[in-house]
Amino acid sequence: MFGICNLAIIPLRFEPSDRSEIVSQVLFGEHFRILEKNKQWSKIQLHYDDYEGWVDEKQFQAISESDYNLLCNDAIILNADLIEYVNSPNNLLMPIPLGASLSFLSNAGINKGNLDFEGMKISGIKPKNNLINTAFMYLNAPYLWGGKTPFGIDCSGLTQMVYKLNGYKLMRDASQQATQGEALSFIEESEPGDLAFFDNEEGKIIHVGIIMDDNYIIHASGKVRIDRLDHLGIYNAETNRHTHKLRVIKKII
């Protein structure tokens, strides 16, 4: 069993309940495998990053295995603007967020509503120096646990989406992303676009941000913001203290 998100954004929950924690979001056009069904809920595994969770069955469209496999092999085409619209033949508009997937629109078997998109698209691999410009599109987005959009995003959602929009794949959680790439010994070895990871007192990776020029970092903490980065961690000039303890810097690309 397989499905695709045909709404702007749907919550991916830890358990099959509207009261359950949102662990991530499924954006328009993202496709997935259905692992289990429980009354009106389905446990899914997203194709892009293998992330699992529960979604309401009223919030997605079932697709065939052959269509799922076609989407898995199609080039990734994404909405490149903060918010855009898909429209139907009766001129009804539906907003979709930055990073929504548009690949399925050319597949008549999946695009049963004949939805059309006329906005800016992005696909393929972009230069590494484009990562920071993409990150700026999320600046001041409010922090939202499990969020993946400019209207609410968490730290690893920010890094994953920024990399995805530039053609590079990251896993979903900060602790997972920390297993990717090559570790650097010093901040001075890093380049804009590299990732910095931060841990808690137990040594668990709990935060990630994108390194910028001149020892700055863009990350999601309260909102997507820019702070100083040094060998101790993230320094917030507004509160005059370090807020996150640096664990490792990784070069992903």
Contacts in CASP RR format, 6 or more apart in sequence:
PFRMAT RR
TARGET T0000
AUTHOR 0000-0000-0000
METHOD contacts of the structure
MODEL  1
MFGICNLAIIPLRFEPSDRSEIVSQVLFGEHFRILEKNKQWSKIQLHYDD
YEGWVDEKQFQAISESDYNLLCNDAIILNADLIEYVNSPNNLLMPIPLGA
SLSFLSNAGINKGNLDFEGMKISGIKPKNNLINTAFMYLNAPYLWGGKTP
FGIDCSGLTQMVYKLNGYKLMRDASQQATQGEALSFIEESEPGDLAFFDN
EEGKIIHVGIIMDDNYIIHASGKVRIDRLDHLGIYNAETNRHTHKLRVIK
KII
1 33 0 8 1.000
1 34 0 8 1.000
1 37 0 8 1.000
1 42 0 8 1.000
1 62 0 8 1.000
2 31 0 8 1.000
2 32 0 8 1.000
2 33 0 8 1.000
2 34 0 8 1.000
2 62 0 8 1.000
2 63 0 8 1.000
2 64 0 8 1.000
2 65 0 8 1.000
2 67 0 8 1.000
2 68 0 8 1.000
3 31 0 8 1.000
3 32 0 8 1.000
3 33 0 8 1.000
3 34 0 8 1.000
3 44 0 8 1.000
3 60 0 8 1.000
3 61 0 8 1.000
3 62 0 8 1.000
3 63 0 8 1.000
3 68 0 8 1.000
4 29 0 8 1.000
4 30 0 8 1.000
4 31 0 8 1.000
4 32 0 8 1.000
4 60 0 8 1.000
4 61 0 8 1.000
4 63 0 8 1.000
4 71 0 8 1.000
4 104 0 8 1.000
4 110 0 8 1.000
5 26 0 8 1.000
5 27 0 8 1.000
5 28 0 8 1.000
5 29 0 8 1.000
5 30 0 8 1.000
5 31 0 8 1.000
5 32 0 8 1.000
5 59 0 8 1.000
5 60 0 8 1.000
5 61 0 8 1.000
6 28 0 8 1.000
6 29 0 8 1.000
6 60 0 8 1.000
6 61 0 8 1.000
7 28 0 8 1.000
7 59 0 8 1.000
7 60 0 8 1.000
7 94 0 8 1.000
8 27 0 8 1.000
8 28 0 8 1.000
8 94 0 8 1.000
8 95 0 8 1.000
8 96 0 8 1.000
8 97 0 8 1.000
8 100 0 8 1.000
9 25 0 8 1.000
9 26 0 8 1.000
9 27 0 8 1.000
9 28 0 8 1.000
9 97 0 8 1.000
9 148 0 8 1.000
9 149 0 8 1.000
10 25 0 8 1.000
10 26 0 8 1.000
10 55 0 8 1.000
10 56 0 8 1.000
10 59 0 8 1.000
10 60 0 8 1.000
11 22 0 8 1.000
11 25 0 8 1.000
11 26 0 8 1.000
11 55 0 8 1.000
12 22 0 8 1.000
12 23 0 8 1.000
12 24 0 8 1.000
12 25 0 8 1.000
12 26 0 8 1.000
12 44 0 8 1.000
12 46 0 8 1.000
12 51 0 8 1.000
12 53 0 8 1.000
12 54 0 8 1.000
12 55 0 8 1.000
12 146 0 8 1.000
13 20 0 8 1.000
13 21 0 8 1.000
13 22 0 8 1.000
13 23 0 8 1.000
13 53 0 8 1.000
13 54 0 8 1.000
13 55 0 8 1.000
14 20 0 8 1.000
14 21 0 8 1.000
14 22 0 8 1.000
14 23 0 8 1.000
14 53 0 8 1.000
14 54 0 8 1.000
15 21 0 8 1.000
15 54 0 8 1.000
16 38 0 8 1.000
16 39 0 8 1.000
16 41 0 8 1.000
16 43 0 8 1.000
16 54 0 8 1.000
17 41 0 8 1.000
17 54 0 8 1.000
18 56 0 8 1.000
20 54 0 8 1.000
21 145 0 8 1.000
22 145 0 8 1.000
22 146 0 8 1.000
22 147 0 8 1.000
23 51 0 8 1.000
23 53 0 8 1.000
23 146 0 8 1.000
24 51 0 8 1.000
24 53 0 8 1.000
24 146 0 8 1.000
24 147 0 8 1.000
24 148 0 8 1.000
24 157 0 8 1.000
24 172 0 8 1.000
25 146 0 8 1.000
25 147 0 8 1.000
25 148 0 8 1.000
25 149 0 8 1.000
26 32 0 8 1.000
26 44 0 8 1.000
26 46 0 8 1.000
26 55 0 8 1.000
26 60 0 8 1.000
27 96 0 8 1.000
27 97 0 8 1.000
27 99 0 8 1.000
27 100 0 8 1.000
27 101 0 8 1.000
27 148 0 8 1.000
27 149 0 8 1.000
28 79 0 8 1.000
28 86 0 8 1.000
28 94 0 8 1.000
28 96 0 8 1.000
28 97 0 8 1.000
28 100 0 8 1.000
28 101 0 8 1.000
29 100 0 8 1.000
29 101 0 8 1.000
29 102 0 8 1.000
29 103 0 8 1.000
29 104 0 8 1.000
30 46 0 8 1.000
30 47 0 8 1.000
30 48 0 8 1.000
30 101 0 8 1.000
31 46 0 8 1.000
31 47 0 8 1.000
31 63 0 8 1.000
31 68 0 8 1.000
31 71 0 8 1.000
31 72 0 8 1.000
31 101 0 8 1.000
31 104 0 8 1.000
32 44 0 8 1.000
32 45 0 8 1.000
32 46 0 8 1.000
32 47 0 8 1.000
33 44 0 8 1.000
33 45 0 8 1.000
33 47 0 8 1.000
33 68 0 8 1.000
34 42 0 8 1.000
34 43 0 8 1.000
34 44 0 8 1.000
35 42 0 8 1.000
35 43 0 8 1.000
35 44 0 8 1.000
35 45 0 8 1.000
35 52 0 8 1.000
36 42 0 8 1.000
36 43 0 8 1.000
37 43 0 8 1.000
37 57 0 8 1.000
38 54 0 8 1.000
40 56 0 8 1.000
40 57 0 8 1.000
40 58 0 8 1.000
41 54 0 8 1.000
41 55 0 8 1.000
41 56 0 8 1.000
41 57 0 8 1.000
42 54 0 8 1.000
42 55 0 8 1.000
42 57 0 8 1.000
42 60 0 8 1.000
43 52 0 8 1.000
43 53 0 8 1.000
43 54 0 8 1.000
44 52 0 8 1.000
44 53 0 8 1.000
44 54 0 8 1.000
44 55 0 8 1.000
45 51 0 8 1.000
45 52 0 8 1.000
45 53 0 8 1.000
46 52 0 8 1.000
47 68 0 8 1.000
47 71 0 8 1.000
47 72 0 8 1.000
48 164 0 8 1.000
48 169 0 8 1.000
49 160 0 8 1.000
49 169 0 8 1.000
49 170 0 8 1.000
49 171 0 8 1.000
49 172 0 8 1.000
50 171 0 8 1.000
51 171 0 8 1.000
51 172 0 8 1.000
61 110 0 8 1.000
61 112 0 8 1.000
63 71 0 8 1.000
63 110 0 8 1.000
67 107 0 8 1.000
67 109 0 8 1.000
67 110 0 8 1.000
70 107 0 8 1.000
71 103 0 8 1.000
71 104 0 8 1.000
71 107 0 8 1.000
71 110 0 8 1.000
74 103 0 8 1.000
74 104 0 8 1.000
75 103 0 8 1.000
75 123 0 8 1.000
75 124 0 8 1.000
76 101 0 8 1.000
76 103 0 8 1.000
76 123 0 8 1.000
76 124 0 8 1.000
76 164 0 8 1.000
76 167 0 8 1.000
77 101 0 8 1.000
77 102 0 8 1.000
77 103 0 8 1.000
77 121 0 8 1.000
77 122 0 8 1.000
77 123 0 8 1.000
78 98 0 8 1.000
78 99 0 8 1.000
78 100 0 8 1.000
78 101 0 8 1.000
78 102 0 8 1.000
78 121 0 8 1.000
78 122 0 8 1.000
78 123 0 8 1.000
78 164 0 8 1.000
78 165 0 8 1.000
79 96 0 8 1.000
79 97 0 8 1.000
79 98 0 8 1.000
79 99 0 8 1.000
79 100 0 8 1.000
79 102 0 8 1.000
79 117 0 8 1.000
79 119 0 8 1.000
79 120 0 8 1.000
79 121 0 8 1.000
79 122 0 8 1.000
80 98 0 8 1.000
80 99 0 8 1.000
80 119 0 8 1.000
80 120 0 8 1.000
80 121 0 8 1.000
80 122 0 8 1.000
80 165 0 8 1.000
81 98 0 8 1.000
81 119 0 8 1.000
81 120 0 8 1.000
82 97 0 8 1.000
82 98 0 8 1.000
82 137 0 8 1.000
82 150 0 8 1.000
83 95 0 8 1.000
83 96 0 8 1.000
83 97 0 8 1.000
83 98 0 8 1.000
83 150 0 8 1.000
84 95 0 8 1.000
84 96 0 8 1.000
84 100 0 8 1.000
84 117 0 8 1.000
84 119 0 8 1.000
84 120 0 8 1.000
85 93 0 8 1.000
85 94 0 8 1.000
85 95 0 8 1.000
85 96 0 8 1.000
85 117 0 8 1.000
86 93 0 8 1.000
86 94 0 8 1.000
86 96 0 8 1.000
86 105 0 8 1.000
86 115 0 8 1.000
86 116 0 8 1.000
86 117 0 8 1.000
87 93 0 8 1.000
87 94 0 8 1.000
87 115 0 8 1.000
87 116 0 8 1.000
87 117 0 8 1.000
87 118 0 8 1.000
88 94 0 8 1.000
88 113 0 8 1.000
88 114 0 8 1.000
88 115 0 8 1.000
88 116 0 8 1.000
89 113 0 8 1.000
89 114 0 8 1.000
94 115 0 8 1.000
97 149 0 8 1.000
97 150 0 8 1.000
97 151 0 8 1.000
98 137 0 8 1.000
98 138 0 8 1.000
98 149 0 8 1.000
98 150 0 8 1.000
98 161 0 8 1.000
98 165 0 8 1.000
99 149 0 8 1.000
99 161 0 8 1.000
99 164 0 8 1.000
99 165 0 8 1.000
102 117 0 8 1.000
102 121 0 8 1.000
104 110 0 8 1.000
104 111 0 8 1.000
105 111 0 8 1.000
105 115 0 8 1.000
105 116 0 8 1.000
105 117 0 8 1.000
122 165 0 8 1.000
123 167 0 8 1.000
124 167 0 8 1.000
125 166 0 8 1.000
125 167 0 8 1.000
125 168 0 8 1.000
126 165 0 8 1.000
126 166 0 8 1.000
126 167 0 8 1.000
128 166 0 8 1.000
128 191 0 8 1.000
128 192 0 8 1.000
128 193 0 8 1.000
128 253 0 8 1.000
129 192 0 8 1.000
130 166 0 8 1.000
131 162 0 8 1.000
131 163 0 8 1.000
131 166 0 8 1.000
131 192 0 8 1.000
131 193 0 8 1.000
131 210 0 8 1.000
132 192 0 8 1.000
132 193 0 8 1.000
132 210 0 8 1.000
132 212 0 8 1.000
132 218 0 8 1.000
134 162 0 8 1.000
134 165 0 8 1.000
134 166 0 8 1.000
135 158 0 8 1.000
135 162 0 8 1.000
135 210 0 8 1.000
135 218 0 8 1.000
135 224 0 8 1.000
136 218 0 8 1.000
137 150 0 8 1.000
138 150 0 8 1.000
138 153 0 8 1.000
138 158 0 8 1.000
138 161 0 8 1.000
138 162 0 8 1.000
138 220 0 8 1.000
138 224 0 8 1.000
139 218 0 8 1.000
139 224 0 8 1.000
139 225 0 8 1.000
139 226 0 8 1.000
140 223 0 8 1.000
140 224 0 8 1.000
140 225 0 8 1.000
141 149 0 8 1.000
141 150 0 8 1.000
141 151 0 8 1.000
141 152 0 8 1.000
141 153 0 8 1.000
141 158 0 8 1.000
141 220 0 8 1.000
141 223 0 8 1.000
141 224 0 8 1.000
142 151 0 8 1.000
142 152 0 8 1.000
142 153 0 8 1.000
142 222 0 8 1.000
142 223 0 8 1.000
143 152 0 8 1.000
143 153 0 8 1.000
143 154 0 8 1.000
143 155 0 8 1.000
143 220 0 8 1.000
143 221 0 8 1.000
143 222 0 8 1.000
143 223 0 8 1.000
143 224 0 8 1.000
144 151 0 8 1.000
144 152 0 8 1.000
144 153 0 8 1.000
144 154 0 8 1.000
145 154 0 8 1.000
146 153 0 8 1.000
146 154 0 8 1.000
146 157 0 8 1.000
147 153 0 8 1.000
147 154 0 8 1.000
147 157 0 8 1.000
148 157 0 8 1.000
148 160 0 8 1.000
148 161 0 8 1.000
149 161 0 8 1.000
153 161 0 8 1.000
153 220 0 8 1.000
153 224 0 8 1.000
154 220 0 8 1.000
155 174 0 8 1.000
155 207 0 8 1.000
155 208 0 8 1.000
155 209 0 8 1.000
155 219 0 8 1.000
155 220 0 8 1.000
155 221 0 8 1.000
156 170 0 8 1.000
156 172 0 8 1.000
156 173 0 8 1.000
156 174 0 8 1.000
156 176 0 8 1.000
156 177 0 8 1.000
156 208 0 8 1.000
157 172 0 8 1.000
157 220 0 8 1.000
158 209 0 8 1.000
158 210 0 8 1.000
158 218 0 8 1.000
158 219 0 8 1.000
158 220 0 8 1.000
158 224 0 8 1.000
159 170 0 8 1.000
159 174 0 8 1.000
159 177 0 8 1.000
159 195 0 8 1.000
159 208 0 8 1.000
159 209 0 8 1.000
159 210 0 8 1.000
160 170 0 8 1.000
160 171 0 8 1.000
160 172 0 8 1.000
160 177 0 8 1.000
162 210 0 8 1.000
163 169 0 8 1.000
163 170 0 8 1.000
163 252 0 8 1.000
164 170 0 8 1.000
168 252 0 8 1.000
168 253 0 8 1.000
170 177 0 8 1.000
170 180 0 8 1.000
170 252 0 8 1.000
171 177 0 8 1.000
171 179 0 8 1.000
171 180 0 8 1.000
174 197 0 8 1.000
174 205 0 8 1.000
174 206 0 8 1.000
174 207 0 8 1.000
174 208 0 8 1.000
175 204 0 8 1.000
175 205 0 8 1.000
175 206 0 8 1.000
177 195 0 8 1.000
177 197 0 8 1.000
177 208 0 8 1.000
177 250 0 8 1.000
177 252 0 8 1.000
178 197 0 8 1.000
178 205 0 8 1.000
178 208 0 8 1.000
178 247 0 8 1.000
178 248 0 8 1.000
178 250 0 8 1.000
180 250 0 8 1.000
180 252 0 8 1.000
181 250 0 8 1.000
181 251 0 8 1.000
181 252 0 8 1.000
182 250 0 8 1.000
182 251 0 8 1.000
183 248 0 8 1.000
183 249 0 8 1.000
183 250 0 8 1.000
184 190 0 8 1.000
184 194 0 8 1.000
184 248 0 8 1.000
184 249 0 8 1.000
184 250 0 8 1.000
184 251 0 8 1.000
186 231 0 8 1.000
186 249 0 8 1.000
187 211 0 8 1.000
187 215 0 8 1.000
187 229 0 8 1.000
187 230 0 8 1.000
187 231 0 8 1.000
187 249 0 8 1.000
189 249 0 8 1.000
190 196 0 8 1.000
190 211 0 8 1.000
190 249 0 8 1.000
190 251 0 8 1.000
191 211 0 8 1.000
191 251 0 8 1.000
192 210 0 8 1.000
192 211 0 8 1.000
192 212 0 8 1.000
192 213 0 8 1.000
193 210 0 8 1.000
193 211 0 8 1.000
193 212 0 8 1.000
194 210 0 8 1.000
194 211 0 8 1.000
194 249 0 8 1.000
194 250 0 8 1.000
194 251 0 8 1.000
194 252 0 8 1.000
195 208 0 8 1.000
195 209 0 8 1.000
195 210 0 8 1.000
195 211 0 8 1.000
195 249 0 8 1.000
195 250 0 8 1.000
195 252 0 8 1.000
196 208 0 8 1.000
196 209 0 8 1.000
196 210 0 8 1.000
196 211 0 8 1.000
196 217 0 8 1.000
196 229 0 8 1.000
196 233 0 8 1.000
196 246 0 8 1.000
196 248 0 8 1.000
196 249 0 8 1.000
196 250 0 8 1.000
197 205 0 8 1.000
197 207 0 8 1.000
197 208 0 8 1.000
197 209 0 8 1.000
197 246 0 8 1.000
197 247 0 8 1.000
197 248 0 8 1.000
197 249 0 8 1.000
197 250 0 8 1.000
198 205 0 8 1.000
198 206 0 8 1.000
198 207 0 8 1.000
198 208 0 8 1.000
198 233 0 8 1.000
198 234 0 8 1.000
198 244 0 8 1.000
198 245 0 8 1.000
198 246 0 8 1.000
198 247 0 8 1.000
199 205 0 8 1.000
199 206 0 8 1.000
199 245 0 8 1.000
199 247 0 8 1.000
200 206 0 8 1.000
200 245 0 8 1.000
203 247 0 8 1.000
205 247 0 8 1.000
207 219 0 8 1.000
207 221 0 8 1.000
207 244 0 8 1.000
208 219 0 8 1.000
209 217 0 8 1.000
209 218 0 8 1.000
209 219 0 8 1.000
209 220 0 8 1.000
210 217 0 8 1.000
210 218 0 8 1.000
210 219 0 8 1.000
211 217 0 8 1.000
211 229 0 8 1.000
211 249 0 8 1.000
212 218 0 8 1.000
212 226 0 8 1.000
215 228 0 8 1.000
215 229 0 8 1.000
215 230 0 8 1.000
216 226 0 8 1.000
216 227 0 8 1.000
216 228 0 8 1.000
216 229 0 8 1.000
217 226 0 8 1.000
217 227 0 8 1.000
217 228 0 8 1.000
217 229 0 8 1.000
217 234 0 8 1.000
218 224 0 8 1.000
218 225 0 8 1.000
218 226 0 8 1.000
219 225 0 8 1.000
219 227 0 8 1.000
219 234 0 8 1.000
219 244 0 8 1.000
221 227 0 8 1.000
221 234 0 8 1.000
221 243 0 8 1.000
221 244 0 8 1.000
227 234 0 8 1.000
227 235 0 8 1.000
227 236 0 8 1.000
227 237 0 8 1.000
227 243 0 8 1.000
228 234 0 8 1.000
228 235 0 8 1.000
228 236 0 8 1.000
228 237 0 8 1.000
229 235 0 8 1.000
229 246 0 8 1.000
230 246 0 8 1.000
231 246 0 8 1.000
232 242 0 8 1.000
232 245 0 8 1.000
232 246 0 8 1.000
233 242 0 8 1.000
233 244 0 8 1.000
233 245 0 8 1.000
233 246 0 8 1.000
234 242 0 8 1.000
234 243 0 8 1.000
234 244 0 8 1.000
234 246 0 8 1.000
235 241 0 8 1.000
235 242 0 8 1.000
235 243 0 8 1.000
236 242 0 8 1.000
236 243 0 8 1.000
END
